[in-house]
Amino acid sequence: EGNYGLGFGRVAGGSGRLVGHTGTMPGFRASFFCDRGRGTAFLGLSNATIGQDSEKLATSVLALLEDCEPSIVAAWQPSGEVPGEVRELVGVWHWGETAFEISWVGEELAMVELRSGWAYEEFHREAIGWVGTDRSTLDVVRRGDGSVSHLVCETYVFTRTPYDPELPIPGGAP
């Protein structure tokens, strides 16, 4: 199950998510997917008559590579102190009825879709705010009293409860 943005797609596989793109032109197919967690990539070129599923081929080849040449994973280190501005962001958030968990990993916010276990995005702190590895931004929207109301990542509104009646319905009229 893949998700495409502006030019790049994200596909479940490898160390959690592959980033890449497929393409065609008359008679030819191409695909490129990178597993940033492992530092490996797949580049596929073929004629268009073979009917290849580019995403499935990429995930299969990268899984085979990992089986034959396993990555050496750095030992897990617990996060130290969770900063105050982060404490109010960790936990379960919803986009519509879909639940996500935000956790503090190292120095980043990691967002995972709970149903599939799919790693949605990792955000790190920059001067402009929380910025994802794909350069998307995670905006923290606050109420008048300073508490967190909801989160916005691109056009996605994340709330603490599914379809929070106090906020605009994602994809609906504001």
N, C-alpha and C positions, 0 to 999 in steps of 0.2 A: 504494500500500500504506500504510494508515494505522494508527496506534496510538492507542487511546483510554485515558485515565486517568480521574480523578475529574472529569468534566464537560468536559474539553477533550481534543481529539484532535490528533495531529501527523501531517501528511501531507507526503510528499516533494513539493517544488515550490519555485518562487521561488528565493530565495537559499540554499536548502538544506532548509528546513522551514517549513511553514505551520502555524499553531496556530489551532484554532477548533472549531466544533461544527456539527452539522446537527440539524434537528428537524422534527417533523411534528405535525399535529393533523388531525382529519378534514377533508379537502378542501384542506389547505394544506401547503406545505413551506417551510422557511427554512434558511439556512446563513450562517455568518460565518467567514471565515478571514483571518488576519493574517500578513503576512510581516514579522516584526520586523526582519530585516536591512535591508530596503528602506524600512520605514516605510509600507507600503501595505496595503490590506485589501480584501476582497470581501464584500459583503452581498447575498445572493440571496433573493428572495421569489417564490413562484409558487403556482399551484394544483397540486394533487396529480395531476392527470390527464395532465401532460406527460411524466412518467417521467424527470425530470431526474436525472442523476448529479451531486449537489451538489459533491462533491470534485473531479471532473473539470472541471466548469464553473468552479469557483474557480481551479484551477491554470491553465486555459486563458485566462481573462480576465486574471489577473495576469501571465501570460507575454506576452500581447498588449500590456498596459500597458507592460511593460518594453521590448518591441520598439519601441513608438511613443514612449515617454518614458523613455529609459534612465536608470538611477540613476547618479549620479556617485559612484564608489567611492573611498574614502580610499586614498591610496597605502600600500602594504604597508610596515610598519616591522618589522624583525626584533626579536624579544624580546631584551632585554638578558641579564643573568645569570639563569640558571635556578636558583631557590632550591633548597637542599639537600633540603628536604622534598618538593619536586616531582620532583627527578631520579629518585627511586625509584618514582614513579608513572607516568612517561611510558613509552610502548612499547605492546606488544601484550598485550591481556587477552582472556579468553574467557568467554562466558556459554554454558555447554554447549559445543557445537561452533561457535558463532558467534563470529568474531573481531572485536574492536574495537581501535582505536588511540586512545591518550590522548596528546595533545601539549600543549605549553605555548604558548599564543597570547596575546600581550599579558600580561595578568595573570590569565588564566583557563586552566583545564584544559578542553580540547575533546575530546569523545569521539565518534568516528565509527565506524559499522559498516563494516568493510572490504569485505565482499561487495557491498554496494549503494552505498557512498559516502554513506549517509544520516547526517546530523548527529544523533546521539543526544541529546546534552546538552552544555551548557557549565556549568562549575562555577567559582564564585569563592570566595575565602576569607572567612569570617565568624568571629565569636567562637565559634560552635557547631561550626565545621568547614567542610567543602566543601559549598556550597549551590548547587543548579542554578537555572537561570532559571525553572523551573516550581516552585521551592521544595523539590524533592526533595533529599535529602542523600546524599553519597557518603562512606561510613564506611570508614576505613582500619583494617583488623584486623591487629594485629601478633602475631608469635610471642613467646615468652618472651625471646628474645635481642634483641628490638626490630626485627627485620627485618619487612618487609611480607609477610603471609601471603596475604591476599586483600582484595578490595573488596566492599562491599555498598551497592547503591543501591536503596532501598526493599526489595523482597524478592529482587532479582537479585544473585546471587553471581558475581563476576568473579574468575577465576583466571588464572595465567600459562600454564597448559596446559589443553587441553580436558578437562573432567570430571576435575579433579585428584583422585586417589584418597585424598588426605589430608583432603579437605574434604567437607562434605555435598553431595550431588548437588542442583543447583537443582531445586526442586519435589518433591524426595524427602524421606524422613524424616531428621531431623537426627541 
